C-alpha cells in the first residue's frame, strides 16, 4: 500500500512545485505550491496536438488489436491439424521483447535497404521508397483527389495492433471455448448463414469480454511509451503525451512540468474510462 500511495502523492506534490533537476534534492512534500506548471503545460505549443495524437493512437490501436484478435480467434476456433502450433506462433508478437520487435520493424521499413520498400519498388511499382517512420505525411491519390495521410502515425498504430492482438486473441479464444456448440448447431439446422450466426449467437457471447478488453487495452495504449519512442522517437507527428513527459524530464530537466503533464494525462484517462463504463457498462448490464 505504501509503495503505491507514496509515489502517487510525491508526483502530485512535484506537479504543484517549480522543481527542476538541479534543485530536486531540496524538494519535499511541502513547499511553495503553484499552478504555474499546469498553466505552462496547457498553453505550451504542441500539447493539444500531442493529446490529440494520443487519443487517435489509443482508439485506433485498441480497435485494431481487438479486431485482429477476434478474427484470429474465430479463424482458429475449429480444430485442425497443427492448430496448437499456429496458436503458439500468434503469441510471438506479444512475448517478444519490445526492443527486438521495434528493431525488426525499423529494419524492414528502412527506406534504403528495408524489405518492405524493396518489395514495393520492385514488385508493386512504387516510384520512390517510403520513409514509414520518419515521414510525417504521404501524398496519396484517391478517386482523382490527392490527400495527405499521416504515414508515420499509421505505422505506429499498425505496430501497436500487431504487437497487442495476441492479448485479445487469448481472451476471446477462451470465451469462444465456453460458447455452447448446441446454439450454433441449432442455428445451422434453422438455415442461418455464417454472418447471421456470428451476429446473433457468437457476438453477443463475446461482448462482455470485448468490453473488458476495450478498457484494458485503451488504458495501456494511452500510457504507452516504449513502442513509439523506439520506433520514431516521437517525431514525424507521432509525439504522444507520454513521450512529451519523458522529453520534459530528460531533455529539459523540468521535473515539475513533467509531473504536471503526467497528472493531466492520468485525469484525462480517468474521465474517459469513467464515461466509457457509464455508457457501455450500463448497456452491458441491461443486456
Backbone as CSV, one residue per row, in Angstrom:
resi,resn,N_x,N_y,N_z,CA_x,CA_y,CA_z,C_x,C_y,C_z
1,UNK,0.828,-1.204,0.000,0.000,0.000,0.000,0.868,1.263,0.000
2,UNK,1.878,1.279,0.859,2.763,2.440,0.937,3.518,2.627,-0.371
3,UNK,3.937,1.517,-0.982,4.701,1.591,-2.229,3.871,2.145,-3.374
4,UNK,2.545,2.126,-3.260,1.675,2.658,-4.304,1.270,4.098,-3.996
5,UNK,0.862,4.354,-2.754,0.303,5.656,-2.397,1.388,6.736,-2.349
6,UNK,2.525,6.434,-1.735,3.564,7.450,-1.564,4.079,7.988,-2.909
7,UNK,4.419,7.144,-3.899,4.853,7.704,-5.193,3.790,8.570,-5.854
8,UNK,2.501,8.188,-5.706,1.435,8.999,-6.299,1.372,10.369,-5.629
9,UNK,1.426,10.390,-4.303,1.412,11.664,-3.580,2.644,12.501,-3.907
10,UNK,3.777,11.835,-4.071,5.008,12.546,-4.414,4.917,13.173,-5.802
11,UNK,4.342,12.453,-6.744,4.169,13.001,-8.094,3.213,14.189,-8.081
12,UNK,2.143,14.098,-7.297,1.206,15.224,-7.196,1.887,16.434,-6.572
13,UNK,2.683,16.201,-5.537,3.395,17.313,-4.896,4.371,17.974,-5.857
14,UNK,5.069,17.177,-6.661,6.007,17.742,-7.631,5.292,18.548,-8.702
15,UNK,4.074,18.115,-9.070,3.343,18.806,-10.126,2.962,20.220,-9.730
16,UNK,2.845,20.487,-8.441,2.440,21.807,-7.968,3.621,22.630,-7.448
17,UNK,4.840,22.216,-7.767,6.017,22.962,-7.342,6.933,23.218,-8.540
18,UNK,7.691,24.288,-8.458,8.652,24.613,-9.509,9.923,23.832,-9.226
19,UNK,9.979,22.637,-9.734,11.094,21.733,-9.450,11.836,21.444,-10.745
20,UNK,13.126,21.648,-10.700,13.980,21.273,-11.815,15.013,20.273,-11.311
21,UNK,15.697,19.664,-12.245,16.642,18.617,-11.873,17.743,19.141,-10.961
22,UNK,18.075,20.409,-11.102,19.182,20.956,-10.333,18.824,21.168,-8.859
23,UNK,17.527,21.340,-8.544,17.134,21.590,-7.158,16.223,20.500,-6.594
24,UNK,16.277,19.305,-7.176,15.410,18.227,-6.728,15.750,17.781,-5.311
25,UNK,17.013,17.898,-4.909,17.417,17.421,-3.578,16.780,18.243,-2.459
26,UNK,16.453,19.479,-2.718,15.859,20.320,-1.690,14.350,20.372,-1.738
27,UNK,13.736,19.483,-2.513,12.288,19.483,-2.680,11.658,18.432,-1.774
28,UNK,10.558,18.778,-1.131,9.835,17.843,-0.278,8.353,17.866,-0.587
29,UNK,7.586,17.193,0.268,6.136,17.172,0.071,5.529,18.559,0.260
30,UNK,6.107,19.337,1.130,5.560,20.657,1.426,6.528,21.719,0.912
31,UNK,5.981,22.626,0.120,6.804,23.687,-0.447,5.924,24.813,-0.949
32,UNK,6.422,25.586,-1.871,5.662,26.692,-2.449,4.799,26.156,-3.588
33,UNK,3.575,25.810,-3.248,2.669,25.255,-4.248,2.180,26.338,-5.208
34,UNK,2.072,25.961,-6.475,1.622,26.881,-7.512,1.033,26.070,-8.663
35,UNK,0.234,26.740,-9.481,-0.351,26.076,-10.652,0.359,26.501,-11.934
36,UNK,1.529,27.119,-11.784,2.264,27.592,-12.962,2.637,26.439,-13.896
37,UNK,2.943,25.271,-13.333,3.284,24.125,-14.181,2.133,23.748,-15.100
38,UNK,0.925,23.726,-14.556,-0.241,23.349,-15.355,-0.563,24.403,-16.398
39,UNK,-0.450,25.667,-16.011,-0.688,26.750,-16.972,0.334,26.684,-18.102
40,UNK,1.598,26.473,-17.728,2.642,26.390,-18.750,2.468,25.208,-19.674
41,UNK,2.049,24.072,-19.114,1.863,22.876,-19.928,0.674,23.037,-20.868
42,UNK,-0.466,23.506,-20.340,-1.681,23.623,-21.146,-1.554,24.679,-22.236
43,UNK,-0.730,25.687,-22.017,-0.571,26.747,-23.012,0.672,26.561,-23.877
44,UNK,1.447,25.529,-23.615,2.661,25.309,-24.398,2.310,24.816,-25.794
45,UNK,3.067,25.252,-26.797,2.794,24.785,-28.169,3.054,23.288,-28.305
46,UNK,2.120,22.613,-28.916,2.287,21.187,-29.157,1.576,20.281,-28.182
47,UNK,1.102,20.803,-27.030,0.478,19.921,-26.052,-0.861,19.388,-26.560
48,UNK,-1.708,20.277,-27.086,-3.010,19.828,-27.586,-2.840,18.879,-28.771
49,UNK,-1.834,19.147,-29.609,-1.570,18.239,-30.718,-1.114,16.877,-30.231
50,UNK,-0.261,16.858,-29.199,0.181,15.590,-28.629,-0.971,14.845,-27.977
51,UNK,-1.878,15.589,-27.333,-3.043,14.955,-26.705,-3.961,14.347,-27.762
52,UNK,-4.172,15.061,-28.862,-4.999,14.526,-29.940,-4.345,13.292,-30.563
53,UNK,-3.039,13.349,-30.756,-2.315,12.185,-31.281,-2.443,10.995,-30.341
54,UNK,-2.393,11.250,-29.037,-2.542,10.176,-28.055,-3.911,9.526,-28.155
55,UNK,-4.957,10.334,-28.298,-6.311,9.800,-28.407,-6.474,8.975,-29.681
56,UNK,-5.995,9.495,-30.805,-6.099,8.769,-32.077,-5.326,7.459,-31.999
57,UNK,-4.117,7.532,-31.480,-3.278,6.336,-31.340,-3.925,5.300,-30.431
58,UNK,-4.513,5.745,-29.323,-5.109,4.820,-28.365,-6.364,4.158,-28.925
59,UNK,-7.251,4.964,-29.504,-8.513,4.425,-30.023,-8.258,3.488,-31.199
60,UNK,-7.465,3.935,-32.155,-7.208,3.114,-33.344,-6.376,1.880,-32.998
61,UNK,-5.372,2.037,-32.134,-4.570,0.884,-31.735,-5.377,-0.152,-30.990
62,UNK,-6.270,0.299,-30.099,-7.126,-0.623,-29.357,-8.086,-1.351,-30.287
63,UNK,-8.743,-0.593,-31.179,-9.694,-1.203,-32.108,-9.002,-2.205,-33.026
64,UNK,-7.820,-1.863,-33.516,-7.103,-2.766,-34.418,-6.676,-4.035,-33.696
65,UNK,-6.161,-3.904,-32.475,-5.712,-5.076,-31.720,-6.875,-6.021,-31.431
66,UNK,-8.007,-5.474,-30.997,-9.161,-6.321,-30.677,-9.761,-6.908,-31.950
67,UNK,-9.811,-6.120,-33.023,-10.358,-6.639,-34.273,-9.536,-7.778,-34.842
68,UNK,-8.212,-7.621,-34.886,-7.344,-8.692,-35.391,-7.397,-9.899,-34.468
69,UNK,-7.437,-9.643,-33.149,-7.537,-10.754,-32.201,-8.813,-11.537,-32.371
70,UNK,-9.928,-10.856,-32.646,-11.197,-11.554,-32.858,-11.177,-12.376,-34.139
71,UNK,-10.625,-11.806,-35.194,-10.525,-12.563,-36.458,-9.669,-13.806,-36.270
72,UNK,-8.548,-13.672,-35.582,-7.677,-14.828,-35.342,-8.366,-15.878,-34.476
73,UNK,-9.093,-15.433,-33.451,-9.787,-16.380,-32.575,-10.870,-17.133,-33.330
74,UNK,-11.612,-16.433,-34.186,-12.660,-17.094,-34.967,-12.072,-18.039,-36.008
75,UNK,-10.941,-17.632,-36.610,-10.323,-18.478,-37.634,-9.781,-19.774,-37.045
76,UNK,-9.344,-19.747,-35.798,-8.768,-20.927,-35.159,-9.739,-21.586,-34.187
77,UNK,-11.006,-21.293,-34.341,-12.000,-21.850,-33.423,-12.185,-23.341,-33.625
78,UNK,-12.264,-23.768,-34.878,-12.472,-25.187,-35.178,-11.134,-25.923,-35.143
79,UNK,-11.111,-27.134,-34.599,-9.848,-27.881,-34.520,-9.369,-28.334,-35.895
80,UNK,-8.079,-28.290,-36.109,-7.459,-28.810,-37.321,-6.031,-29.197,-36.971
81,UNK,-5.407,-29.896,-37.868,-4.062,-30.379,-37.606,-3.074,-29.208,-37.569
82,UNK,-2.324,-29.119,-36.484,-1.353,-28.048,-36.322,-1.911,-26.782,-35.709
83,UNK,-3.144,-26.853,-35.176,-3.742,-25.643,-34.604,-2.953,-25.134,-33.392
84,UNK,-2.479,-26.041,-32.566,-1.717,-25.624,-31.388,-0.440,-24.888,-31.782
85,UNK,0.202,-25.350,-32.848,1.419,-24.689,-33.312,1.116,-23.290,-33.841
86,UNK,0.005,-23.154,-34.565,-0.379,-21.839,-35.088,-0.717,-20.886,-33.939
87,UNK,-1.432,-21.391,-32.949,-1.767,-20.554,-31.795,-0.511,-20.080,-31.072
88,UNK,0.436,-20.968,-30.915,1.686,-20.585,-30.256,2.439,-19.537,-31.067
89,UNK,2.414,-19.677,-32.391,3.113,-18.713,-33.244,2.474,-17.325,-33.161
90,UNK,1.157,-17.282,-32.975,0.470,-15.997,-32.896,0.818,-15.224,-31.628
91,UNK,1.355,-15.901,-30.641,1.718,-15.233,-29.398,3.086,-14.549,-29.458
92,UNK,3.851,-14.820,-30.505,5.205,-14.276,-30.590,5.267,-12.748,-30.541
93,UNK,4.388,-12.018,-31.227,4.489,-10.549,-31.135,4.322,-10.020,-29.717
94,UNK,3.531,-10.706,-28.905,3.257,-10.217,-27.555,4.363,-10.581,-26.572
95,UNK,4.975,-11.733,-26.766,6.001,-12.182,-25.822,7.400,-11.743,-26.236
96,UNK,7.569,-11.319,-27.474,8.895,-10.884,-27.921,9.286,-9.578,-27.231
97,UNK,10.555,-9.392,-26.891,10.997,-8.122,-26.285,10.703,-6.955,-27.206
98,UNK,10.233,-5.868,-26.630,9.826,-4.731,-27.442,11.011,-4.147,-28.199
99,UNK,12.205,-4.201,-27.630,13.390,-3.681,-28.320,13.659,-4.497,-29.578
100,UNK,13.556,-5.820,-29.468,13.781,-6.675,-30.630,12.700,-6.459,-31.689
101,UNK,11.452,-6.330,-31.253,10.355,-6.145,-32.202,10.485,-4.829,-32.957
102,UNK,10.785,-3.757,-32.242,10.938,-2.465,-32.914,12.156,-2.448,-33.830
103,UNK,13.211,-3.157,-33.455,14.393,-3.216,-34.328,14.065,-3.933,-35.633
104,UNK,13.320,-5.021,-35.546,12.932,-5.761,-36.751,12.066,-4.889,-37.647
105,UNK,11.098,-4.204,-37.057,10.229,-3.339,-37.860,11.010,-2.180,-38.475
106,UNK,11.893,-1.583,-37.710,12.693,-0.473,-38.247,13.559,-0.930,-39.413
107,UNK,14.086,-2.142,-39.315,14.908,-2.668,-40.399,14.064,-2.967,-41.628
108,UNK,12.907,-3.578,-41.444,12.043,-3.913,-42.576,11.509,-2.667,-43.283
109,UNK,11.262,-1.594,-42.518,10.668,-0.391,-43.089,11.699,0.650,-43.507
110,UNK,12.985,0.315,-43.386,14.027,1.259,-43.769,13.889,1.636,-45.242
111,UNK,13.909,2.935,-45.575,13.720,3.340,-46.972,14.874,2.968,-47.892
112,UNK,16.040,2.644,-47.349,17.199,2.333,-48.188,17.356,0.837,-48.432
113,UNK,17.282,0.043,-47.393,17.519,-1.393,-47.562,16.420,-2.250,-46.936
114,UNK,15.296,-1.646,-46.594,14.216,-2.400,-45.967,13.498,-3.317,-46.934
115,UNK,13.022,-4.440,-46.411,12.324,-5.427,-47.229,11.024,-4.883,-47.797
116,UNK,10.294,-4.089,-47.020,9.000,-3.569,-47.470,9.182,-2.631,-48.659
117,UNK,10.138,-1.721,-48.576,10.360,-0.798,-49.690,10.936,-1.512,-50.909
118,UNK,11.761,-2.530,-50.696,12.258,-3.313,-51.836,11.105,-3.982,-52.558
119,UNK,10.200,-4.572,-51.809,9.039,-5.228,-52.420,8.149,-4.199,-53.111
120,UNK,7.974,-3.030,-52.483,7.110,-2.022,-53.071,7.661,-1.438,-54.360
121,UNK,8.968,-1.196,-54.402,9.561,-0.585,-55.596,9.781,-1.579,-56.721
122,UNK,10.067,-2.834,-56.395,10.365,-3.815,-57.442,9.141,-4.598,-57.895
123,UNK,8.203,-4.816,-57.010,7.032,-5.626,-57.346,5.782,-4.778,-57.540
124,UNK,5.528,-3.874,-56.599,4.301,-3.074,-56.661,4.451,-1.827,-57.521
125,UNK,5.656,-1.494,-57.902,5.853,-0.367,-58.802,5.862,0.999,-58.147
126,UNK,6.253,1.077,-56.872,6.372,2.389,-56.248,7.451,3.198,-56.944
127,UNK,7.182,4.483,-57.143,8.180,5.331,-57.769,9.351,5.606,-56.831
128,UNK,9.062,5.858,-55.579,10.096,6.172,-54.587,9.838,5.360,-53.324
129,UNK,10.898,5.017,-52.601,10.695,4.338,-51.315,10.017,5.270,-50.313
130,UNK,9.331,4.667,-49.363,8.568,5.411,-48.365,9.296,5.347,-47.028
131,UNK,9.511,6.504,-46.432,10.115,6.554,-45.095,8.986,6.440,-44.063
132,UNK,8.596,5.209,-43.772,7.418,4.970,-42.937,7.557,5.577,-41.544
133,UNK,8.750,5.614,-40.998,8.943,6.026,-39.612,9.472,7.445,-39.453
134,UNK,9.829,8.096,-40.529,10.376,9.452,-40.429,9.654,10.461,-41.304
135,UNK,8.669,10.021,-42.054,7.916,10.913,-42.931,6.568,11.216,-42.296
136,UNK,6.278,12.482,-42.101,5.044,12.866,-41.405,3.793,12.541,-42.212
137,UNK,3.807,12.863,-43.475,2.632,12.621,-44.319,3.070,12.120,-45.675
138,UNK,2.155,11.412,-46.322,2.432,10.828,-47.635,1.294,11.194,-48.579
139,UNK,1.600,11.854,-49.712,0.529,12.206,-50.650,0.013,10.964,-51.378
140,UNK,-1.286,10.773,-51.330,-1.925,9.621,-51.960,-3.101,10.121,-52.772
141,UNK,-3.262,9.581,-53.974,-4.366,9.965,-54.851,-5.507,8.970,-54.685
142,UNK,-6.660,9.472,-54.243,-7.854,8.644,-54.067,-8.988,9.236,-54.886
143,UNK,-9.475,8.459,-55.858,-10.584,8.867,-56.720,-10.293,10.202,-57.403
144,UNK,-9.041,10.365,-57.794,-8.654,11.570,-58.501,-8.307,12.740,-57.612
145,UNK,-8.456,12.585,-56.311,-8.138,13.653,-55.367,-6.898,13.277,-54.573
146,UNK,-5.970,14.209,-54.491,-4.742,13.948,-53.738,-4.923,14.354,-52.283
147,UNK,-4.638,13.453,-51.392,-4.771,13.705,-49.957,-3.499,13.298,-49.249
148,UNK,-3.297,13.880,-48.080,-2.118,13.586,-47.268,-2.519,12.635,-46.135
149,UNK,-1.858,11.501,-46.046,-2.142,10.566,-44.959,-0.962,10.567,-43.986
150,UNK,-1.248,10.531,-42.681,-0.163,10.536,-41.682,0.534,9.183,-41.626
151,UNK,1.498,8.979,-42.471,2.088,7.656,-42.658,2.823,7.165,-41.410
152,UNK,3.548,8.044,-40.720,4.280,7.620,-39.525,3.320,7.225,-38.410
153,UNK,2.263,8.009,-38.217,1.281,7.685,-37.182,0.555,6.385,-37.501
154,UNK,0.209,6.197,-38.750,-0.447,4.938,-39.151,0.483,3.758,-38.906
155,UNK,1.761,3.949,-39.164,2.718,2.853,-38.975,2.817,2.443,-37.513
156,UNK,2.897,3.409,-36.597,2.997,3.052,-35.182,1.679,2.464,-34.672
157,UNK,0.550,2.879,-35.258,-0.732,2.278,-34.886,-0.792,0.826,-35.335
158,UNK,-0.321,0.559,-36.541,-0.284,-0.821,-37.042,0.645,-1.678,-36.179
159,UNK,1.771,-1.096,-35.784,2.682,-1.838,-34.903,2.014,-2.154,-33.575
160,UNK,1.299,-1.198,-33.018,0.600,-1.430,-31.753,-0.451,-2.530,-31.895
161,UNK,-1.205,-2.500,-33.015,-2.196,-3.552,-33.243,-1.559,-4.916,-33.418
162,UNK,-0.454,-4.952,-34.148,0.254,-6.223,-34.367,0.829,-6.764,-33.072
163,UNK,1.374,-5.897,-32.255,2.020,-6.353,-31.027,1.009,-6.742,-29.948
164,UNK,-0.171,-6.138,-29.944,-1.129,-6.327,-28.853,-2.254,-7.301,-29.175
165,UNK,-2.441,-7.662,-30.448,-3.582,-8.518,-30.761,-3.524,-9.885,-30.095
166,UNK,-2.329,-10.476,-29.801,-2.349,-11.776,-29.118,-3.028,-11.736,-27.751
167,UNK,-2.952,-10.586,-27.065,-3.622,-10.464,-25.770,-5.128,-10.628,-25.941
168,UNK,-5.696,-9.929,-26.923,-7.128,-10.075,-27.203,-7.447,-11.467,-27.724
169,UNK,-6.543,-12.021,-28.510,-6.740,-13.368,-29.052,-6.888,-14.400,-27.935
170,UNK,-6.069,-14.298,-26.901,-6.143,-15.245,-25.785,-7.475,-15.139,-25.058
171,UNK,-7.908,-13.926,-24.759,-9.162,-13.734,-24.049,-10.343,-14.241,-24.872
172,UNK,-10.378,-13.879,-26.152,-11.507,-14.250,-26.993,-11.523,-15.748,-27.292
173,UNK,-10.353,-16.350,-27.417,-10.295,-17.797,-27.622,-10.857,-18.534,-26.413
174,UNK,-10.507,-18.079,-25.219,-11.036,-18.700,-24.009,-12.549,-18.529,-23.915
175,UNK,-13.049,-17.368,-24.323,-14.502,-17.152,-24.265,-15.219,-17.979,-25.317
176,UNK,-14.647,-18.118,-26.501,-15.273,-18.928,-27.547,-15.350,-20.397,-27.136
177,UNK,-14.358,-20.859,-26.386,-14.378,-22.250,-25.945,-15.529,-22.529,-24.991
178,UNK,-16.047,-21.479,-24.345,-17.152,-21.658,-23.397,-18.525,-21.494,-24.041
179,UNK,-18.565,-21.111,-25.318,-19.851,-20.956,-26.006,-20.412,-22.341,-26.318
180,UNK,-21.650,-22.644,-25.912,-22.225,-23.970,-26.182,-22.339,-24.250,-27.677
181,UNK,-21.894,-25.421,-28.086,-21.973,-25.780,-29.507,-23.403,-25.997,-29.972
182,UNK,-24.303,-26.305,-29.039,-25.690,-26.586,-29.431,-26.357,-25.358,-30.034
183,UNK,-25.947,-24.161,-29.595,-26.528,-22.946,-30.160,-26.191,-22.805,-31.636
184,UNK,-24.932,-23.047,-31.970,-24.506,-22.950,-33.365,-25.140,-24.054,-34.206
185,UNK,-25.231,-25.234,-33.646,-25.842,-26.346,-34.379,-27.319,-26.092,-34.632
186,UNK,-28.025,-25.543,-33.650,-29.446,-25.229,-33.844,-29.626,-24.162,-34.913
187,UNK,-28.730,-23.176,-34.931,-28.824,-22.134,-35.959,-28.542,-22.697,-37.338
188,UNK,-27.605,-23.637,-37.428,-27.336,-24.276,-38.715,-28.560,-25.026,-39.225
189,UNK,-29.210,-25.738,-38.328,-30.404,-26.503,-38.713,-31.521,-25.583,-39.184
190,UNK,-31.627,-24.413,-38.542,-32.660,-23.447,-38.937,-32.310,-22.697,-40.209
191,UNK,-31.118,-22.953,-40.762,-30.723,-22.335,-42.026,-30.058,-20.983,-41.898
192,UNK,-29.526,-20.669,-40.742,-28.864,-19.374,-40.555,-27.538,-19.350,-41.312
193,UNK,-27.226,-18.221,-41.912,-25.966,-18.050,-42.628,-24.832,-17.831,-41.625
194,UNK,-23.564,-17.990,-42.065,-22.448,-17.722,-41.142,-22.479,-16.317,-40.556
195,UNK,-22.874,-15.335,-41.369,-22.961,-13.968,-40.857,-24.038,-13.846,-39.791
196,UNK,-25.177,-14.472,-40.007,-26.251,-14.423,-39.019,-25.872,-15.149,-37.737
197,UNK,-25.168,-16.264,-37.860,-24.747,-16.992,-36.668,-23.748,-16.170,-35.852
198,UNK,-22.853,-15.474,-36.547,-21.894,-14.639,-35.833,-22.597,-13.465,-35.158
199,UNK,-23.529,-12.836,-35.856,-24.178,-11.638,-35.326,-25.100,-11.935,-34.155
200,UNK,-25.852,-13.035,-34.239,-26.892,-13.282,-33.242,-26.486,-14.301,-32.177
201,UNK,-25.411,-15.058,-32.410,-25.026,-16.087,-31.446,-23.634,-15.820,-30.875
202,UNK,-22.640,-15.700,-31.758,-21.259,-15.578,-31.291,-20.983,-14.201,-30.700
203,UNK,-21.353,-13.144,-31.427,-21.025,-11.788,-30.981,-21.638,-11.441,-29.625
204,UNK,-22.919,-11.751,-29.354,-23.450,-11.459,-28.007,-22.689,-12.184,-26.896
205,UNK,-22.151,-13.362,-27.190,-21.375,-14.083,-26.194,-20.022,-13.420,-25.945
206,UNK,-19.508,-12.740,-26.955,-18.180,-12.128,-26.847,-18.208,-10.700,-26.322
207,UNK,-19.360,-10.051,-26.345,-19.422,-8.632,-25.997,-18.909,-8.323,-24.590
208,UNK,-19.242,-9.101,-23.554,-18.668,-8.776,-22.235,-17.140,-8.824,-22.231
209,UNK,-16.572,-9.820,-22.911,-15.106,-9.914,-22.982,-14.522,-8.763,-23.789
210,UNK,-15.176,-8.393,-24.883,-14.716,-7.271,-25.696,-14.746,-5.972,-24.889
211,UNK,-15.776,-5.801,-24.060,-15.868,-4.590,-23.238,-14.688,-4.493,-22.271
212,UNK,-14.340,-5.611,-21.645,-13.194,-5.616,-20.730,-11.903,-5.344,-21.492
213,UNK,-11.766,-5.952,-22.647,-10.565,-5.745,-23.456,-10.428,-4.289,-23.892
214,UNK,-11.548,-3.663,-24.230,-11.502,-2.258,-24.645,-10.947,-1.380,-23.530
215,UNK,-11.412,-1.611,-22.309,-10.943,-0.802,-21.180,-9.459,-1.051,-20.916
216,UNK,-9.076,-2.326,-20.844,-7.683,-2.650,-20.522,-6.729,-2.167,-21.606
217,UNK,-7.042,-2.468,-22.860,-6.144,-2.096,-23.944,-6.078,-0.577,-24.104
218,UNK,-7.195,0.126,-23.893,-7.171,1.584,-24.028,-6.288,2.201,-22.956
219,UNK,-6.394,1.713,-21.725,-5.561,2.243,-20.643,-4.089,2.028,-20.956
220,UNK,-3.743,0.816,-21.368,-2.335,0.506,-21.632,-1.810,1.266,-22.845
221,UNK,-2.625,1.377,-23.883,-2.179,2.086,-25.086,-2.085,3.588,-24.830
222,UNK,-3.004,4.117,-24.032,-2.995,5.542,-23.713,-1.714,5.930,-22.980
223,UNK,-1.204,5.018,-22.160,0.025,5.288,-21.404,1.277,4.739,-22.094
224,UNK,1.129,4.205,-23.275,2.253,3.548,-23.943,3.350,4.556,-24.286
225,UNK,4.569,4.122,-24.083,5.715,4.988,-24.341,6.777,4.312,-25.183
226,UNK,7.154,3.087,-24.813,8.346,2.472,-25.397,8.193,2.193,-26.886
227,UNK,7.004,1.786,-27.342,6.836,1.474,-28.764,7.147,2.683,-29.640
228,UNK,6.471,3.796,-29.345,6.643,4.995,-30.169,8.054,5.566,-30.019
229,UNK,8.564,5.573,-28.809,9.892,6.159,-28.600,10.972,5.367,-29.339
230,UNK,10.855,4.041,-29.348,11.852,3.217,-30.026,11.700,3.260,-31.545
231,UNK,10.479,3.461,-32.038,10.256,3.476,-33.481,10.552,4.838,-34.100
232,UNK,10.012,5.884,-33.528,10.121,7.210,-34.146,10.728,8.260,-33.229
233,UNK,10.857,7.969,-31.941,11.329,8.987,-31.006,10.335,10.105,-30.782
234,UNK,9.100,9.901,-31.210,8.081,10.939,-31.081,8.079,11.932,-32.227
235,UNK,8.881,11.698,-33.240,8.935,12.608,-34.384,7.932,12.254,-35.461
236,UNK,7.890,13.066,-36.495,7.036,12.844,-37.669,5.560,12.758,-37.303
237,UNK,5.132,13.571,-36.339,3.723,13.604,-35.976,3.266,12.459,-35.101
238,UNK,4.181,11.809,-34.393,3.810,10.687,-33.527,4.062,10.982,-32.053
239,UNK,4.256,12.241,-31.697,4.537,12.565,-30.297,3.265,12.438,-29.473
240,UNK,3.240,11.475,-28.585,2.144,11.310,-27.639,2.550,11.965,-26.322
241,UNK,1.592,12.068,-25.410,1.861,12.795,-24.169,2.925,12.094,-23.333
242,UNK,2.946,10.771,-23.334,3.949,10.050,-22.544,5.362,10.350,-23.040
243,UNK,5.561,10.443,-24.352,6.867,10.820,-24.895,7.190,12.271,-24.537
244,UNK,6.183,13.105,-24.548,6.380,14.510,-24.187,6.809,14.648,-22.725
245,UNK,6.205,13.844,-21.853,6.603,13.847,-20.440,8.064,13.437,-20.308
246,UNK,8.467,12.409,-21.039,9.852,11.946,-20.991,10.811,13.024,-21.471
247,UNK,10.447,13.720,-22.533,11.315,14.779,-23.057,11.448,15.939,-22.072
248,UNK,10.339,16.297,-21.420,10.413,17.351,-20.412,11.316,16.934,-19.262
249,UNK,11.258,15.659,-18.905,12.020,15.184,-17.756,13.505,15.070,-18.057
250,UNK,13.853,14.586,-19.240,15.258,14.316,-19.558,15.919,15.460,-20.316
251,UNK,15.285,15.926,-21.370,15.909,16.967,-22.195,15.903,18.329,-21.510
252,UNK,14.801,18.671,-20.848,14.691,19.981,-20.211,15.034,19.951,-18.727
253,UNK,14.938,18.791,-18.120,15.181,18.695,-16.681,14.107,19.375,-15.858
254,UNK,12.920,19.597,-16.446,11.826,20.283,-15.759,10.921,19.220,-15.135
255,UNK,11.229,18.837,-13.913,10.507,17.761,-13.247,9.079,18.181,-12.907
256,UNK,8.892,19.426,-12.500,7.559,19.899,-12.154,6.612,19.865,-13.339
257,UNK,7.069,20.333,-14.508,6.232,20.322,-15.699,5.963,18.898,-16.164
258,UNK,6.960,18.027,-16.051,6.762,16.629,-16.430,5.714,15.967,-15.530
259,UNK,5.798,16.226,-14.223,4.808,15.670,-13.300,3.424,16.233,-13.570
260,UNK,3.349,17.516,-13.929,2.055,18.130,-14.238,1.429,17.485,-15.469
261,UNK,2.222,17.237,-16.495,1.704,16.575,-17.690,1.249,15.161,-17.385
262,UNK,2.014,14.445,-16.565,1.616,13.084,-16.196,0.310,13.094,-15.413
263,UNK,0.141,14.084,-14.552,-1.103,14.179,-13.779,-2.286,14.521,-14.680
264,UNK,-2.081,15.421,-15.627,-3.137,15.742,-16.588,-3.503,14.504,-17.397
265,UNK,-2.514,13.750,-17.808,-2.758,12.523,-18.562,-3.584,11.540,-17.739
266,UNK,-3.264,11.397,-16.457,-3.999,10.469,-15.590,-5.445,10.915,-15.414
267,UNK,-5.667,12.219,-15.252,-7.027,12.729,-15.081,-7.859,12.516,-16.338
268,UNK,-7.283,12.815,-17.494,-7.999,12.616,-18.757,-8.340,11.143,-18.949
269,UNK,-7.399,10.271,-18.646,-7.641,8.840,-18.781,-8.748,8.385,-17.840
270,UNK,-8.745,8.881,-16.606,-9.781,8.504,-15.650,-11.159,8.967,-16.127
271,UNK,-11.235,10.175,-16.686,-12.511,10.688,-17.185,-13.012,9.849,-18.353
272,UNK,-12.135,9.541,-19.304,-12.544,8.768,-20.476,-13.005,7.366,-20.094
273,UNK,-12.274,6.723,-19.192,-12.662,5.371,-18.761,-13.981,5.412,-18.002
274,UNK,-14.184,6.440,-17.168,-15.443,6.560,-16.435,-16.619,6.749,-17.382
275,UNK,-16.449,7.604,-18.390,-17.511,7.817,-19.378,-17.811,6.522,-20.118
276,UNK,-16.769,5.803,-20.492,-16.968,4.535,-21.202,-17.744,3.541,-20.341
277,UNK,-17.363,3.418,-19.089,-18.028,2.469,-18.200,-19.474,2.880,-17.943
278,UNK,-19.731,4.179,-17.835,-21.095,4.644,-17.609,-21.988,4.342,-18.809
279,UNK,-21.457,4.534,-20.013,-22.262,4.352,-21.221,-22.407,2.893,-21.591
280,UNK,-21.277,2.198,-21.731,-21.306,0.830,-22.227,-21.468,-0.196,-21.105
281,UNK,-20.980,0.110,-19.908,-21.163,-0.809,-18.811,-22.625,-0.973,-18.425
282,UNK,-23.373,0.132,-18.453,-24.785,0.059,-18.137,-25.548,-0.738,-19.195
283,UNK,-25.210,-0.518,-20.475,-25.876,-1.286,-21.536,-25.585,-2.768,-21.418
284,UNK,-24.355,-3.096,-20.987,-23.982,-4.494,-20.848,-24.765,-5.153,-19.721
285,UNK,-24.996,-4.405,-18.623,-25.750,-4.964,-17.515,-27.199,-5.189,-17.915
286,UNK,-27.756,-4.248,-18.707,-29.144,-4.397,-19.140,-29.302,-5.600,-20.050
287,UNK,-28.323,-5.791,-20.980,-28.411,-6.923,-21.901,-28.167,-8.234,-21.196
